[in-house]
Amino acid sequence: MKLTWFLCTLFFLTQEDVPYKPKEEFEIKLDFEFRTRPLPDPNKVDMEQTHKELSRAQSTGPLPYLFLNVRALTLQPTEVRVRVTKNGEKGVLNKKIDTKTVIKLDMGYTDDIKDRVSPYEYTLVFVDDDKKGISKIVIMFEEDGTYLVNGEKRGKI
């Protein structure tokens, strides 16, 4: 027990907290489209699906669908790559970056973002050649639709 606690403490102490990228050094544009949700397979039944998920899947008509376009306006000389993760766990993208690169993040239907069905948080970490984090951008949508960038409220969807 003590060894586990010691190792956990050591792990968290060795983790560096990467600072936020200043808001003047990047831009984020919201790109809304209206899409019709694809109909579920009528020959398949999901016993773990809730009533709300079922009614969402069966809804018809165009619904708002969100993409985020992120572009670094200025980069530090050591920022050569960007690593993107969604919901704090799954890696989405790892590529070289420059000021002309636009990173398109597929958020999904706005109702799904609010209900936590689709991704609701993206973290972009700008790294150097040694894969050490230099700065980061955290984009998060709360359950009420509030849109936060690096902890700062930017609006509501």
trRosetta pair geometry for C-beta under 8 A, 3 or more apart (Angstrom, degrees):
i j d omega theta_ij theta_ji phi_ij phi_ji
1 4 5.9 -54 -151 33 29 111
1 5 6.5 26 153 -15 63 106
2 5 5.6 -54 -148 39 34 112
2 6 6.1 38 152 -22 67 107
3 6 5.6 -53 -147 36 31 114
3 7 6.3 29 155 -18 65 106
4 7 5.9 -56 -146 37 29 108
4 8 6.3 28 155 -17 64 107
5 8 5.8 -56 -147 38 30 111
5 9 6.2 29 155 -18 64 108
6 9 5.8 -57 -148 38 28 111
6 10 6.2 28 154 -19 64 109
7 10 5.6 -53 -144 38 31 112
7 11 6.3 37 154 -24 64 104
8 11 5.7 -52 -149 32 30 114
8 12 6.5 19 158 -10 65 107
9 12 6.2 -61 -148 41 29 103
9 13 6.2 26 157 -18 66 112
10 13 5.9 -59 -143 38 28 110
10 14 6.3 21 161 -15 64 110
11 14 6.2 -67 -151 38 25 104
11 15 6.8 31 152 -30 62 104
12 15 5.6 -45 -149 21 37 117
16 132 7.8 22 50 -164 149 93
16 133 6.8 -176 90 55 112 109
18 125 6.0 62 89 -135 172 105
18 133 3.7 -67 -92 133 135 132
18 134 7.1 45 -151 69 108 16
18 135 6.4 157 167 -129 101 17
18 136 4.7 88 108 -17 123 115
19 135 5.8 -41 82 -117 78 74
19 136 7.4 163 89 24 31 82
20 135 6.7 29 150 -166 18 90
20 136 6.2 -65 -111 71 45 72
20 137 7.1 81 -155 -97 77 44
20 138 7.3 -76 -111 11 99 95
20 150 4.3 86 -147 -142 139 128
20 151 7.7 -94 -78 17 152 104
21 25 5.3 -110 168 75 101 124
21 26 5.8 54 118 -9 133 126
21 72 7.7 -80 -178 -120 155 99
21 126 6.6 77 -75 6 128 129
21 135 3.9 97 -77 147 79 128
21 136 6.4 -158 -18 67 90 19
21 137 5.2 -38 33 -61 118 86
21 150 7.5 -134 50 -75 64 140
22 25 4.9 87 70 -2 84 109
23 26 7.1 -85 -151 51 37 80
23 149 7.3 101 -111 112 104 123
23 150 7.1 -135 -71 38 92 141
23 152 7.2 -39 -73 46 138 155
24 73 7.3 -90 148 64 54 138
24 74 7.8 3 119 25 81 120
25 72 6.4 -10 150 -159 85 79
25 73 5.6 -157 -170 55 35 92
25 74 4.7 -86 -136 56 85 90
25 75 7.6 120 -177 -74 114 34
25 135 7.9 16 87 119 150 162
26 70 6.6 2 179 -171 119 88
26 71 6.7 168 -156 88 73 44
26 72 5.1 -41 -100 -111 90 51
26 73 5.8 -162 -89 3 26 85
26 137 6.1 -66 70 -82 166 144
27 70 7.5 171 88 -148 48 46
27 71 5.4 -7 57 59 90 91
27 73 6.0 76 -15 -48 95 109
28 68 5.8 -16 -166 -171 101 105
28 69 7.1 150 -157 77 49 51
28 70 5.2 -10 -104 -101 81 76
28 137 7.9 166 -60 174 123 141
28 139 6.8 155 -128 -100 157 130
28 149 6.3 -171 17 -99 151 145
28 154 7.8 1 73 -172 127 169
29 68 7.3 148 74 -160 45 54
29 69 4.5 -14 59 59 97 105
30 66 6.4 -39 -161 -151 94 102
30 67 7.8 137 -164 77 47 51
30 68 6.3 -29 -103 -105 56 69
30 147 7.9 -43 -75 -137 134 165
30 157 7.7 -168 -150 -93 149 108
31 66 7.2 125 72 -160 55 53
31 67 4.2 -27 70 69 108 98
31 68 7.2 180 20 -88 86 18
31 69 5.8 64 -21 -18 122 107
31 104 8.0 -32 35 -139 143 97
32 64 5.4 -30 -159 -157 114 99
32 65 7.0 131 -160 67 59 47
32 66 5.8 -26 -100 -98 68 67
32 67 7.9 -169 -75 27 24 71
33 64 7.7 134 73 -155 37 50
33 65 4.8 -31 69 66 87 102
33 67 7.2 37 -4 -3 106 106
34 62 3.8 42 162 167 109 126
34 63 6.7 152 -153 64 70 20
34 64 6.2 -40 -98 -91 68 46
34 65 6.9 147 -114 12 16 90
35 62 6.3 130 58 -145 11 78
35 63 6.4 -39 68 58 65 73
35 65 4.4 20 14 -19 117 142
35 109 7.5 -114 63 -87 109 91
36 60 6.9 3 -153 -162 105 60
36 61 6.7 -159 -115 119 89 11
36 62 5.5 -60 -66 -87 70 56
36 63 7.3 108 -111 9 30 81
37 56 7.5 -144 -150 157 173 71
37 57 7.0 -146 144 -143 135 38
37 59 6.1 60 37 74 138 87
37 60 7.7 -123 49 -107 92 33
37 63 6.0 21 -37 18 98 131
37 109 6.9 -1 -85 -70 107 148
39 42 7.8 -5 145 -46 113 87
39 57 7.7 90 -152 161 41 80
39 58 7.5 44 -137 -122 79 50
40 44 7.0 -115 162 68 99 103
40 57 4.7 29 -36 162 122 126
40 58 7.1 -53 16 -72 110 67
41 44 4.2 47 88 16 115 113
46 49 4.0 79 95 -25 111 115
49 53 4.8 -125 -167 88 87 125
49 54 5.3 104 136 -60 120 89
49 57 7.7 -31 -165 -2 141 142
50 53 4.7 96 54 8 78 102
50 54 7.0 -141 96 -5 41 88
51 54 5.6 -55 -148 37 32 113
51 55 6.3 27 156 -15 67 106
52 55 6.0 -55 -146 39 29 106
52 56 6.3 32 153 -21 63 108
52 115 7.5 -167 137 -142 131 146
53 56 5.6 -54 -146 36 31 114
53 57 6.3 31 155 -20 65 106
53 117 7.3 147 -112 -106 100 135
54 57 5.8 -55 -147 35 30 110
54 58 6.3 15 158 -8 64 112
55 58 5.9 -63 -143 45 31 104
55 59 6.6 53 153 -49 64 92
56 59 5.8 -36 -154 -1 32 117
56 111 6.7 -165 -132 116 121 135
56 112 7.6 123 176 -76 146 84
56 115 7.9 -111 -78 33 159 165
56 117 7.8 -170 113 -31 164 170
59 63 7.2 68 111 -57 127 131
63 109 5.3 14 120 -139 127 115
63 110 7.5 -148 160 30 95 87
63 111 6.9 -59 -174 6 133 116
64 109 6.9 111 85 -154 56 65
64 110 4.7 6 92 -2 110 124
64 157 7.7 -173 121 177 142 106
65 108 6.7 -75 -147 175 80 27
65 109 5.5 -44 -99 -90 71 56
65 110 7.4 -134 -92 -22 22 76
66 107 4.2 -26 93 64 102 127
66 108 6.8 -4 49 60 83 34
66 109 7.7 111 9 -139 82 11
66 110 5.7 89 -23 -74 118 81
66 113 6.8 -12 39 -33 135 147
66 157 6.7 -28 -76 -137 149 151
67 104 5.7 -10 -178 -170 119 93
67 105 6.6 150 -166 75 63 51
67 106 5.9 -27 -110 -104 84 50
67 107 6.5 -172 -97 12 26 88
68 104 7.4 155 79 -156 48 44
68 105 4.2 -9 57 56 99 108
68 107 6.1 78 -15 -37 97 115
68 122 7.3 -159 56 30 145 149
68 139 6.5 108 -173 166 173 165
69 102 5.3 -9 -168 -176 99 113
69 103 7.3 148 -157 73 46 47
69 104 5.6 -14 -101 -101 72 70
69 105 7.8 -161 -71 20 26 75
70 102 7.2 143 69 -163 40 59
70 103 4.5 -24 63 62 96 101
70 105 6.5 39 -5 -12 112 113
70 124 6.5 -164 132 -40 160 160
70 137 6.9 163 -156 96 140 156
70 139 7.7 -122 -77 -40 133 145
71 99 7.3 64 171 -173 95 53
71 100 8.0 -37 -151 -172 116 14
71 101 6.8 168 -129 89 78 51
71 102 4.9 -34 -77 -104 104 70
71 103 7.2 171 -75 16 49 73
72 75 5.3 57 139 -68 138 90
72 79 7.6 -155 -164 126 163 142
72 82 7.8 -166 -31 -70 130 134
72 97 6.3 69 17 158 137 126
72 98 7.9 -149 67 140 114 20
72 99 5.8 -100 95 -110 83 58
72 101 7.2 19 28 63 95 94
72 126 7.4 87 -93 -89 147 136
73 99 6.4 37 -167 -146 22 105
74 99 6.8 7 -93 -101 29 122
75 79 4.5 -132 -171 77 98 120
75 97 6.9 162 -98 111 146 105
75 98 7.0 -103 1 -141 149 41
75 99 6.2 -136 -8 -62 104 84
75 126 7.1 -164 -139 -158 95 145
76 79 4.6 94 53 -7 82 105
76 126 7.5 122 33 126 101 138
76 134 5.9 -143 57 160 138 144
76 135 7.1 123 0 -5 127 123
78 128 4.3 -30 171 -102 97 113
78 129 7.8 -99 -160 -1 74 79
78 134 5.5 158 99 -95 109 145
79 82 7.9 34 179 -70 99 76
79 97 7.1 -44 145 73 94 119
79 126 4.1 -2 -143 163 116 123
79 127 7.3 99 -136 53 62 18
79 128 6.8 -67 -85 -80 32 62
79 134 5.1 -124 -80 63 87 150
79 135 6.8 -33 -89 29 132 101
80 96 6.3 -39 161 -137 77 81
80 97 7.1 146 163 44 27 78
80 127 7.2 -56 54 93 73 62
80 128 6.2 68 15 -146 101 39
80 129 5.9 31 35 -63 148 69
81 94 6.6 20 172 -176 121 73
81 95 6.6 -177 -150 101 85 23
81 96 5.5 -59 -98 -99 74 44
81 97 6.1 122 -140 3 22 94
81 126 7.3 154 83 -156 45 53
81 127 5.0 -25 70 62 97 94
81 128 7.9 96 27 -170 89 0
81 131 7.7 -25 59 -103 137 63
82 93 7.1 8 104 112 94 107
82 94 7.5 -160 92 -135 49 40
82 95 6.5 -11 54 61 83 68
82 97 4.5 64 -15 -45 106 141
82 101 7.9 -173 10 108 134 143
82 103 6.8 -93 102 -68 153 147
82 124 5.5 -11 -170 -170 113 98
82 125 7.0 148 -158 74 59 42
82 126 5.5 -29 -99 -98 75 63
82 127 7.4 157 -100 15 23 80
83 91 7.0 -51 -174 -136 93 103
83 93 7.3 175 -151 93 34 62
83 94 4.9 10 -112 -108 75 86
83 124 7.4 149 74 -157 45 48
83 125 4.7 -19 60 61 97 97
83 127 5.9 36 -8 -11 111 124
84 91 7.3 106 82 -161 55 60
84 92 4.5 -56 105 64 103 104
84 93 4.0 24 37 49 117 97
84 94 7.4 -147 23 -63 69 51
84 103 6.7 166 -65 -174 145 142
84 105 7.3 -152 -168 -96 144 107
84 122 6.2 -10 -167 -171 98 104
84 123 7.1 159 -151 82 49 49
84 124 5.2 -14 -99 -102 81 73
84 125 7.9 -175 -76 20 34 68
85 88 6.4 55 126 -128 122 14
85 89 6.6 160 178 52 117 18
85 90 6.3 148 -159 75 79 38
85 91 5.4 -46 -99 -96 81 48
85 92 6.3 159 -113 2 24 88
85 122 7.2 160 83 -154 44 56
85 123 5.0 -8 57 56 92 99
85 125 7.7 20 3 -2 101 107
86 89 7.6 -41 82 53 55 65
86 90 5.4 -23 55 67 86 96
86 92 5.3 71 -19 -45 102 126
86 119 4.2 -52 -173 -128 127 135
86 121 6.8 135 -166 83 55 58
86 122 5.4 -26 -104 -99 70 73
86 123 8.0 -175 -85 18 25 71
87 90 6.6 30 54 21 96 94
87 119 5.6 -126 -36 -132 98 79
87 120 6.7 64 -90 44 90 71
87 121 5.3 105 -96 55 42 94
88 121 6.3 10 -29 98 85 131
88 123 6.7 66 -91 -7 56 131
91 94 6.6 -7 -178 -37 122 108
92 105 7.8 61 124 -125 160 86
92 122 7.5 -40 18 -133 149 103
93 103 6.9 168 90 -146 163 115
95 101 7.8 -174 108 -157 118 150
96 101 8.0 -175 109 -64 62 155
97 101 5.0 -121 -146 50 68 151
97 103 7.9 -28 -115 -51 115 114
97 126 7.0 -88 52 -124 149 94
98 101 5.4 114 51 -13 61 103
103 124 7.0 132 78 -110 164 138
105 119 8.0 -105 172 97 105 142
105 122 5.3 -41 -146 -71 151 169
105 139 7.4 137 71 67 168 151
106 119 7.9 93 94 37 66 127
107 110 7.9 36 116 -89 121 54
107 113 5.6 8 163 -84 108 129
107 118 6.6 98 160 123 53 124
107 119 6.2 -115 -138 77 53 94
107 120 7.9 70 -157 -100 96 38
107 141 7.5 80 -157 -15 131 143
108 112 4.8 -68 129 80 125 131
108 113 6.0 159 71 -55 97 85
108 117 7.6 -133 129 92 153 88
108 118 3.2 -71 44 167 163 169
108 119 6.7 135 -1 36 118 74
109 112 4.3 84 67 6 92 109
109 113 7.1 -157 93 -12 47 82
109 118 6.6 132 40 -2 69 145
110 113 5.5 -47 -150 29 37 115
110 114 6.6 34 154 -15 66 104
110 145 7.2 32 178 -122 105 108
110 157 5.1 -144 -142 143 121 124
111 114 5.9 -57 -152 38 33 110
111 115 6.1 16 156 -6 67 114
112 115 5.8 -63 -138 49 30 102
112 117 4.0 -84 -155 66 86 111
112 118 4.0 58 129 0 120 107
113 116 7.8 29 176 -72 27 30
113 117 7.9 -68 -47 48 21 74
113 118 5.7 -46 -73 69 58 101
113 119 7.4 -17 -114 86 82 47
113 120 5.2 130 -164 -101 73 84
113 141 4.9 4 162 92 117 156
113 145 7.7 84 98 -112 110 66
113 157 7.1 20 77 74 142 148
114 120 7.9 128 -73 -110 18 124
114 141 7.0 -88 -79 142 54 118
114 143 5.7 83 -170 -162 70 47
114 144 7.2 54 -141 -110 108 4
114 145 5.4 -22 -93 -68 116 76
114 157 7.7 -145 -57 81 104 107
115 143 7.7 71 -89 -141 27 86
116 120 5.8 -53 -110 -17 63 142
116 143 7.1 -30 -37 -99 101 92
119 122 6.6 55 155 -61 130 86
120 140 6.6 42 141 -157 79 65
120 141 4.7 -109 -161 59 84 95
121 138 7.1 -8 -168 -173 98 87
121 139 6.8 164 -151 88 49 57
121 140 4.4 4 -109 -108 92 83
121 141 7.3 -143 -66 25 59 66
122 138 7.7 172 89 -152 49 44
122 139 4.7 1 56 56 91 106
122 140 8.0 -162 29 -70 53 51
123 136 6.1 -7 -174 -173 92 121
123 137 7.3 164 -155 83 46 51
123 138 5.1 -8 -107 -106 81 75
123 139 7.7 -165 -75 25 37 68
124 136 6.3 158 84 -157 53 65
124 137 4.4 2 53 52 106 98
124 138 8.0 -156 26 -70 66 35
124 139 7.7 39 -5 -4 99 103
125 133 4.8 -57 -173 -122 118 107
125 135 7.7 173 -153 92 54 36
125 136 4.6 -22 -102 -101 67 99
126 133 7.3 94 69 -155 48 63
126 134 5.1 -57 100 59 92 102
126 135 5.0 5 45 59 115 79
126 136 6.9 -161 13 -80 73 43
127 130 7.9 -127 169 73 98 51
127 131 5.2 4 171 -146 142 39
127 132 6.2 144 -154 65 87 31
127 133 5.6 -51 -95 -92 81 43
127 134 6.3 158 -116 -1 25 88
128 131 7.3 -82 68 -13 61 14
128 132 5.3 -8 37 53 105 87
128 134 5.8 100 -40 -49 89 116
133 136 6.4 -5 -170 -52 122 104
137 149 6.8 -20 -170 -166 93 94
137 150 6.3 -70 -142 -56 56 99
138 148 7.7 -12 112 116 91 97
138 149 7.2 150 81 -159 55 43
138 150 5.6 114 45 -88 85 47
138 151 7.2 42 74 -31 121 70
139 147 7.8 -15 -168 -170 84 85
139 148 7.4 160 -155 88 39 58
139 149 5.5 -8 -104 -106 71 76
140 147 7.8 158 86 -156 46 43
140 148 4.7 -14 64 63 92 104
140 149 7.9 174 24 -80 68 33
141 145 6.7 -23 -171 -143 102 33
141 146 7.1 155 -156 77 54 45
141 147 5.7 -17 -103 -101 77 64
141 148 7.6 -179 -82 22 28 76
141 157 6.8 -22 -135 19 126 126
142 145 7.0 -35 73 35 74 18
142 146 4.3 7 36 53 118 97
142 148 6.9 65 -29 -10 97 113
144 156 7.4 -44 123 -138 86 115
145 156 4.8 67 115 -170 101 85
145 157 4.6 -132 -167 59 102 69
146 153 6.2 -50 -175 -131 110 101
146 155 7.8 175 -151 102 53 31
146 156 5.3 -35 -97 -100 49 85
147 153 7.3 97 75 -159 56 58
147 154 4.9 -66 105 67 100 96
147 155 4.9 -3 46 67 120 73
147 156 6.2 -167 1 -88 89 26
147 157 6.1 88 -51 -25 114 92
148 151 6.0 2 177 -124 121 14
148 152 6.4 142 -157 64 75 32
148 153 5.8 -43 -99 -93 76 46
148 154 6.6 152 -114 6 22 90
149 152 5.7 -32 69 61 71 89
149 154 5.2 43 4 -34 104 135
